[in-house]
Amino acid sequence: MARHVTVSSLAHSKEGLVISIRHVTHQAGAILKVPVKVELEPWNVAFRTDLRQEGHMETSPQTHVDTATIAEKAVALLNTVLEGGLPNLAETIAVRDAMLRATDLQQPMNLGQQLMQSSGLDDEVGQAMIDLLQANRHSSAKQLEIAQATFHRSASKPGTSNLSRHQSFDSSRRLSKDVTMKLFSSSSQIGSLAPAEYETDQQAEADYVDLALAPVVEQLLQEAADSWAFDIFQLAEQCHNRPLSSLGFYLIKGSGLISFFNLDEEKLACFLRGIEDGYIDNPYHSCTHAASVLQIIHMLVQNGLIQSGILDEPMQLSCYMAAICHDYAHPGLTNDFLIKTRHKTAVTYNDISPLENMHVSSSFMVAYTTPGADFAEPMSAVVRSMGRASVIELILGTDMKKHFSTLSRFQAIANPKAASFFSDAECPRQHSNCPAFEPGYLSNLAADQKLLVAQVALKAADIAHLAAPLGIHQRWTTQLTEEFFRQGDRERSLNMKISPLMDRDDSAGMVKSQVGFFEIVALPLFKGFVELIPACAPLLDGVMANYEYWRSL
């Protein structure tokens, strides 16, 4: 059976358009009479037809949408090569990039974006078409694509506020007493933390809040906003084990996001407090770990992701919220353990990233069901939709089962020359030995590519203790080891096979695993990120220093 046909002649007849075709392989001629108009496009693999009545004037379609799937386009390129042809470079790169980003190769390339940008469709019709046609795609990713297209299109209209204000972080925005009262006041907490001589809960609460506003806490918060080597344990100790809500509010306010979105400060404080209360006191996956991840994501945001144009305000807030919520209510057990034991969380989410799904779902329930915690109420429906979709995608992306898939797609952005057919002249890097990209390269990335960069940033922040000063890194490693051992103890009590590195009687395994984890996971991740955002090089320096330490043992 012939793989390919070529058009040898075109002629009109009263029946319609006559197309003469011949099979390339057999050189056999054939005549096909088609009583329709055939619309030939560069990417089409099958004939596109537009039924028309005889004698009517030909008109151009109002809706320009290319519905050839990614797989069809890739096969067409391969056929061109097999037949001795040279595929178009730009088309090849477009298909390559689509394959790296796609979750379904049997969907048209950028269908959602095409429909939303088509001049022949309004927003409502475009969204309806996406809902109908864009199957087998994660709903939050689809929702984000639609919301971003609508948001940026409306933001560019005359009379709307400028989206890209991106002011620098303002460390002078101190916590007010009212907000600190929301963050810290709690009769149950006061009972354990306030001095015994306090005669009333009210007096204890007032003095407790004053302690939270102490200069040492303010100084630590300021250091956290501008340090690659911050000791989050110090902050946790000084603010009465509320590092997450304290730092979260301080960074969101200092970044100008409260004023930009007109957020209610007390509702935001209530939400942050609710999230922090939901973190279990695990050795590793605790509110202190979440605060550490938040602090590093802030450094990544302020040192490249904003200036490069990758993040706008909604995505910046989403990154902060994803870091704050990414391990909410973590039980100190792995996904594999939950699945093997048929835990309710695993059953609820059909064994698909059960922890990550639980973290994000439960976090949103805090906002939706806790009185006075829905801080996003002042936002428009579009921005709320963008925020929810972004946070879902960011937190789900922290599942290590997705690590290599995510990193593979990210490398196509971070190192386009190595991942494509670019020549030195065509590569978006300014020259082959320079880590910088030409101006506008990052800001012009597609929405899903920018989301991917944000996902990798959160992944890097999630394991950023690998880049911390050695003493802090060792403390985190010890606490992670203890959490692993606790799961191993449970597995032993359930007569299960003890998971690797979780046997308390074989503690040498964790030390042996460090070099492998650095080489297989950490170094490629941090090197790739610094390749894209050179200003984040201090993280890579820290990772390399700790890697050399473990290698020397």
N, C-alpha and C positions, 0 to 999 in steps of 0.2 A: 504493500500500500504506500502510495507516494506521501511523503511528509510535507511537501511544499508545492504550491502552484504559483505560476507567474501569469500576469495579465499580458497577453500578446497583442490584443487590439481592442478598441472600444468603438462601438457604432450605435447610432440611434435607429430604432424602428418604431412603427406605430404601437407595438406591444410594450415598448419601454426601452431600456438600455440593454444592448447585446454585448456580452463580455466573452471574448475568446480567451481560453486558458489552455495551458499545456502542462503536463506533468514534467518536472525537472528530471526525474530519474529515468523515465521511459521515453521521453521526447515524443510522447503521443499527443496529437492535437485533439481538442474537443471544443465544441461550441455550446455555451450555456446561455439560453435566453431567459432573462429575468425581467418580468413586467413591473419592475420597481426601480427607483433611483438608488444607486449604490454610493454611499459616502465613504471614501477612502481616507483614513487618518494614519499618521506615521506609526502609531502604536497598535493599531487594530490587528488582531489575529483572525478574527472572523469578520465577514461582511456586515456592515451596518446599513440598514435600509430605512428609507423614509418614504412611506406610501404617499403617492400624490396622484391627483386626477390629471388626465391628459389635458394639455392646454393651459394649465395653471402656471403662473409665474413662479419660478423657483425662489424660495426664501431661505435665509439662514436660520438655524435653530436658535432660540432665545437662551436655552440652557446648555452650556458647554461643559459636559461632564464626560470624562474618559473612564469607561467602566471596565476596561481590560484589567484582569487581575494581575497581581504581582507575579504569580506563577506563570501566567501566559506571557507576560513580558520577558521573564527570564528564559523561557523556552524559545521565544522568538530570537533572542540574542544568541543563544546557543546554536540554533539552526543557522543563523547567519555565519557563525564561526565554522560550523561543520561544512558549510557549502563554500568555504574559502573567502567569505566576505569579511569586512572589517566593521564591527559595530560602531555606532556613534558613541564617542567617549562620554559626552554629557548624559546620554540616555543610559549608558551602562552604569555610570556612577549613581544616577537616580534610582535605578533598580537595585543596585548593591545596597544603598542606604536604606531603601524601603525593606529589603529582606532582613537587614540587621535589626530594624526597629519593629518589624511586624510580629504579631502573635498569630496571625492567620494569613497564609500566603494565597488563599483562595478568595481574598477580598480585593476590590479595586484599590489602587494606590491612592492614599489620602482622600478617600471618598467623603468623609465628613467635612474636611476642609474645602474640598471642591464644591460640595453642596451649599455650604454656608457662604462661600465667596461668589457663587454664581450670580450673575447679574439678572438672571431670569427667575430667581427664587427669592422671596422675602424670608425673614428669619423663621417665621412660624412654619412655612412650607418646607424650608430646608431642614429644620429639626424633625418635622414629621417624616420626611424622606429618610433621614438617618435612622430614626427609630424603626422604620419599616425594613430598611435594606441592610443596615450595618449589623449583621448577625455575628454571634460568637465573639464578641468583644467585651472586655470587662466594662460593666456599666459605668463605673466611676471614671474610667479613662475616657470613655465616650462623652460623658457629661462634662468633664473638664475641657475637652476640645471644643465643645459647643459653647460653653460658658466663656472661655477665653476669647473665642472669635467674636462673640457678641459684646463682651466687655471692652475689648480693645477697639472694636468698630465704633461703639458709642462714645468711648473716651476721646476718639479722634475728631468727633464732631465739633463744630464751632460752638463756643459757649460752655464747653465742659472743662473741668479742671485738668491741669496737666498731670499725667500719670507719673512722669519720671521726675519727681521732686528729689528723691534719694538724698536727703540731708544727712550729714555726718552724725555719728552717735553723740548725744548730749549727756555727759556724765553728771551734769549739774542737776538733773531732774531727780530730786531725792524723793524717798517714800514719805507720803504725808502720814500723819498720825491716824487719820480716819482709815486709810487704806491698810496701814500696818495693823490696826485693830482687827480688820477683817482677816488678814493673813495669819495673825498670831493668837487672837483671843479664843480661848476655849477653856471652860471650867475643868474639863478632864485633863487637859494638858497642864493647866496652871497647878492643879493639885499635885502633880509630880515634879514640876520644875520650879515653882515659886518657893521662896524661903518659908520655913514653917511658921515664922512669927507673924505672917500676914493674918489678920483677923477676919477679913472678908474677901470673898471671891472678886468683888469689884475692885478693891484696892490691889489685889494680886494681879488682876488683869491689867490695870493701868501701869503698874511697875514693870510687868512682863513686857508690855509693848514698849516702854521706855528702853528696856534692855535691847530690844530688837532694833531700835533706832540709834543705838550707841555708835559713836564714831568708828569703832573698830569694824562694825558690820558694814557701814557705809564705805569705809576704805577697802574692805574686801570685795564689795560689789563693784567698785570702780576698777580694782585690779582685774577682776574677772572679765570686764568688758574690753580689756586691752592686753591680754596675756596668752601666749601659747603654752605656758608652763604653770598654769594656775593650780593651786592645791584646793580642790573642792572640799576635802575633808575639814580644812580649817573653817570654811564658811559654814559647813553643817554643824560644827561644834559651837560656833559663835552665835548662830541664829536659832539655837534650840531645835536642831534637826528639822528645820524647815528651809533647806537650801533651794529646793525646786521652786516653790511659790515665791520666795523672796527674789531669787535671781530672775525668774520668769517675768515677774512684774517689772522689775528694774530694767531689764533689757528691752521689753516691749515698749515701755514708756520712753526710755532713752532713745530708742530708734525712731520715735515720732509716730509710731503706728496707732497709738491711742488717739492722738489728735487727728491723724489722717483719716481714720475710719469713724471718728466721733464715738469711741467706745465708752461705755460706762465703767469707770474705774472700780467701783465697789463690786459690780457684777463680775468683772474680770478677776478681781481678788478672790471672790467667792468660788469661781470656777477653779482657779489654780489651787486654792485650799482643798477643794473637793477631790481634785486629781491627786494631790500629794497624800491626802488621807487614805486614798485607795491603794497606794503602793504598800506592798507587804515588806516587812523588815527582813528581807533576805540578805545573806552575806554580800551578794553581788548585785542582783537585779532589784535595786532599791531606789528610793527617791533621790539618794545621793548620786547613784549612777545616772539617773535621768538628768539631774542637774549638770553633771559633767558633760553629758552628750549635748545638752542645750548650750553650755558655755563654748564648746568647740564649734558647734554649728553657727553660733553668733560670730565667732572669729572667721569662719569661712565666708559667711555672708558679708561681713564688713571688709574683708580683705580679698575681694575679687569678684564675688558673685553679683554684687550690686553694680560695681563700676563697669563690669564687662557687659552689662545689659541682660544677663541671664535671668535675673530676678526682678519682678516688679513688686509693688507693695503687697498685693494679695498672696503671691507666692512666698514672699519673705515671712509674712505672718504665718503662713501654712508651715514653713520650715520650723519656725519656733514651736508651734503647736504640736507638730509631729514629734519633735525631740522631747517635748514635755510629756507627751502621752504614749510614747512608743513602747514602753514596757509596763503600762498601767495594769495593776493587779496581777503581775507576774507571779506564778506560784513557786518559782525556783526549780522548775522541772522542764525538761526538753519536750519539743513536739513529739519526738519519737516515743518517749515514755507515755505521754498522754494517749497517743494512738494505740500503743500496745496494750495499755490497761483499759481501753475503751472509756476513757474519762469523758465526762459530760461535755467538756469544751471541745474535744476532738469529734465527738458524735454530732454536736451542734453544727460544726463547720465542715462536716463530711471529710475529716482528715486532711483538709486543704489549709495549710498554714494556720492551724487552730489557734496558736497563741497570738499571732499577729492580727488575725481577724477579731479575736476577743479584745485585744488591747484597744483597737480603734473603735469597735462597736460600743464597748463599755464606756469609753471616754466620751463619746457623743451622748450617751445616755446621762452622764453626769450633767452635761450642759442642758439637756432637754427636760430632765426630771427633777433636778435640784432647784428649789425655789431661789430666785435671785442669782442664778448662775449662767443664764443665757446671755453672755456678753455681746454676742454677735447680732442682737436684735436691731441695732441701728443700721446695719449693712443692707444694701440692696439685695434682692433675691438672686441676682446674677453673681454678686460677689460671694454671698453665702454658699451658693452652689459650687463656685470655683474653689472656695476654701475647703468644703467638705470633700469634694472629689480629690483635691490635691493631698490632703492629709491621709485619706484612705490609701492612695497610691504610694505615698512616701512610707507609711508604716508597713504596708504589705511588702514593700521592697526590702525590708530589713531581714526577711527570712533568708537564712544562709543557703537554703536549698536553691535559691535563685541567683546565687552569687556569680557563677560563671556566665550565665546567660546575660545578666545585667552588665558585667564587666566587658563582655565581648561587644555588646552594642555600644557601650561607652567608648571603647577604644577607637571606634570609627569616627567619633567626634574629636577625641583628644589627640589622635595621631592620624589625620586623614591621608597623609602621604603613604604611610605604611599600610593602610587598609584599602587603598584604591590604586587607580592607574594614573594618579597625578604625576605630572612632570614637575621639576623644580619650579618652572615658570608658572604652572597652573595651581600649585599647592597654595592653600590659604595662608600658610606660614610665610612670613616675610622673606626668609631664606632657609635653606635646608638645615642649617646648624643653629637656628634661633628658636627658642621655645615660645616666642610670641606669635600671635596671629595678626593678620592684617586687620586694621580697624573695621569694626562692623561684623566680623565673622561670627562672634559669639552672640551678639545681640540679634543677628538675623537667623539664628537657629530656629527650627520649627518648634511649636509649643511642646510636642511630645519629646523632642530632644532636650529642651530646657528642663522639663520634668525629670528626664533621665539623669541629667547633671545633678539636680537637686537630690534625687534618690541616692546617687553615689556619694554626695556630700554627707548625707545622713548616715550611710553605711560607714564612711570613714570616721565620722564623729562617734558612732556606736562602738568602735574598737580603738578609739584614739588614746586610750590609756597605754597602748603600745608605743606612743610617742611621748608620753609624760616623762618627767625626770625620773631617774631610776628608782628612787625610794618610793615615789607614788605608784609607779608601774608595778613594783614588787608587791605593794600593799594590795592593789587590785588583783594581781595574779593569785595571791594567797587567799583572798576572799572568794574569787571564782573557784579555786580549787576546793575550798570548803563547801561551796554550794554543790559542786559536782559530787563530792563525797557524800553529802546528805542524800542525793538521789540514789547513789550507789547503795547506801544503807537501806533505803526503802526497797530497792530492787532485791537485795539480799533477803529482806524480811518477807518478800512476796515470792521467794524461790524463783526469781527471774534471773536470767543471765545478766551479770553486771556489765553495764555499758563501758566502752573503752574510756580510760582516764578517770573513772569514777569509783575505783576500788580503793578504799581507804588503806588497805593492806599493801598496796603497791603504789606508793606516793611518788616513786621515781618516774612514772609515766608522764606526768604533767611536765616535768623539766625536759624530758626527752622530746616532747611534742612541740616545744616552743619554736625551735629552729624551723621545723617543717611548716608550722602555721605562718611564720614570718615569710618564708620563701614562697609558699604556694598562694597565700591569701593576702597578707598585709602589704608586702613590698610591691607587687603588681598594682594593687589598688591605690596606694599612696603615690607611687611613681606616676601612674596614669593621671591622677588628679592634679598633681603639681605640673605635669606636662601641659595641662589645660589652663591652670591658674597658678602661675609661677610664684605669686605672692604668698602662697601657702607652703612654701618650701620649708619653713621651720618644723612643720609636722613631719615631713620626710626625714629631716635631719634627726629628729628625736627617734623615729622608728629605726633608722640605721644604727644609732648609738645603742639602743636596747638589743637590736639584732646581734650586734658584735658582742655584747655582754653575754647573751645566751650561747653564742658560738664558742666563747672562750671557756665555758664550764666543762 
